[in-house]
Amino acid sequence: MRTDYRSETMDPSGFVLLADYVPQIVQEIRYYSTYSFIGDRIDGYEEPCALLTKEAARALKAATGEFLLQGFRLKVFDAYRPACAVKHFVLENEPYPDTYFEFPVSSAYLRR
């Protein structure tokens, strides 16, 4: 059964399609394709689109407006990650149990 993520009213969890809120953002959802660190499409990525909470989408919309005035555009590589995608990552990592993924976050990205 395929879920229709294009209708905000059908998703009561508070998630929205980023393209509906901020069409100017470039989306490169690599986990939908074979162009990922695993080399295959990741479970749970049924469409190449970014799902975000409404609050995150609103914040990106505000930031996008500021960046566009300066001649820049934002690019998103990933957003909400389904639990089955995380499970896929873990299963792919089983041959290397001492390996872990680290995603550093700079405090510069967290400033208002």
C-alpha positions as semicolon CSV with decimal commas, in nm:
position;residue;x (nm);y (nm);z (nm)
1;M;0,000;0,000;0,000
2;R;0,149;0,331;-0,106
3;T;0,103;0,637;0,115
4;D;0,014;0,967;-0,049
5;Y;0,243;1,225;0,114
6;R;0,121;1,506;-0,110
7;S;-0,186;1,584;0,097
8;E;-0,116;1,762;0,424
9;T;-0,463;1,672;0,551
10;M;-0,393;1,300;0,508
11;D;-0,090;1,318;0,739
12;P;-0,202;1,408;1,092
13;S;0,152;1,367;1,230
14;G;0,245;1,727;1,147
15;F;0,476;1,644;0,858
16;V;0,453;1,828;0,526
17;L;0,611;1,804;0,186
18;L;0,895;2,058;0,175
19;A;0,835;2,141;-0,192
20;D;0,483;2,259;-0,105
21;Y;0,618;2,508;0,149
22;V;0,946;2,613;-0,013
23;P;0,959;2,533;-0,385
24;Q;1,283;2,734;-0,424
25;I;1,484;2,480;-0,222
26;V;1,683;2,233;-0,431
27;Q;1,624;1,875;-0,318
28;E;1,877;1,599;-0,380
29;I;1,730;1,305;-0,192
30;R;2,011;1,058;-0,248
31;Y;1,864;0,781;-0,034
32;Y;1,592;0,744;-0,296
33;S;1,854;0,653;-0,557
34;T;2,158;0,428;-0,582
35;Y;2,374;0,739;-0,529
36;S;2,404;0,682;-0,155
37;F;2,676;0,554;0,076
38;I;2,522;0,206;0,056
39;G;2,500;0,212;-0,324
40;D;2,133;0,116;-0,328
41;R;1,796;0,277;-0,263
42;I;1,719;0,289;0,107
43;D;1,405;0,126;0,246
44;G;1,126;0,373;0,312
45;Y;1,219;0,623;0,042
46;E;0,926;0,576;-0,195
47;E;0,961;0,917;-0,362
48;P;1,250;1,164;-0,398
49;C;1,096;1,423;-0,169
50;A;1,172;1,576;0,169
51;L;0,921;1,545;0,451
52;L;0,960;1,785;0,741
53;T;0,761;1,904;1,037
54;K;0,556;2,215;0,966
55;E;0,777;2,410;1,207
56;A;1,097;2,309;1,025
57;A;0,941;2,390;0,687
58;R;0,836;2,735;0,809
59;A;1,189;2,802;0,940
60;L;1,343;2,696;0,609
61;K;1,098;2,918;0,425
62;A;1,208;3,219;0,630
63;A;1,577;3,136;0,581
64;T;1,525;3,081;0,209
65;G;1,377;3,429;0,173
66;E;1,687;3,580;0,331
67;F;1,928;3,372;0,124
68;L;1,747;3,448;-0,202
69;L;1,793;3,820;-0,135
70;Q;2,168;3,754;-0,114
71;G;2,168;3,548;-0,434
72;F;2,189;3,202;-0,272
73;R;1,964;2,895;-0,265
74;L;1,947;2,618;-0,008
75;K;1,996;2,252;-0,099
76;V;1,848;1,967;0,106
77;F;1,994;1,617;0,090
78;D;1,775;1,447;0,349
79;A;1,495;1,527;0,591
80;Y;1,258;1,302;0,789
81;R;1,402;0,952;0,791
82;P;1,159;0,660;0,825
83;A;1,239;0,401;1,093
84;C;1,273;0,131;0,825
85;A;1,553;0,340;0,666
86;V;1,744;0,347;0,994
87;K;1,699;-0,030;1,020
88;H;1,835;-0,062;0,665
89;F;2,146;0,137;0,767
90;V;2,200;-0,085;1,073
91;L;2,161;-0,407;0,872
92;E;2,407;-0,281;0,610
93;N;2,654;-0,200;0,888
94;E;2,638;-0,545;1,058
95;P;2,957;-0,678;0,893
96;Y;3,139;-0,388;1,060
97;P;3,004;-0,379;1,417
98;D;3,280;-0,147;1,540
99;T;3,188;0,117;1,282
100;Y;2,944;0,391;1,367
101;F;2,802;0,690;1,185
102;E;2,877;1,035;1,319
103;F;2,703;1,345;1,193
104;P;2,868;1,657;1,337
105;V;2,648;1,962;1,382
106;S;2,810;2,302;1,403
107;S;2,664;2,549;1,650
108;A;2,666;2,801;1,363
109;Y;2,372;2,613;1,214
110;L;2,176;2,640;1,536
111;R;2,188;3,018;1,576
112;R;1,883;3,232;1,511
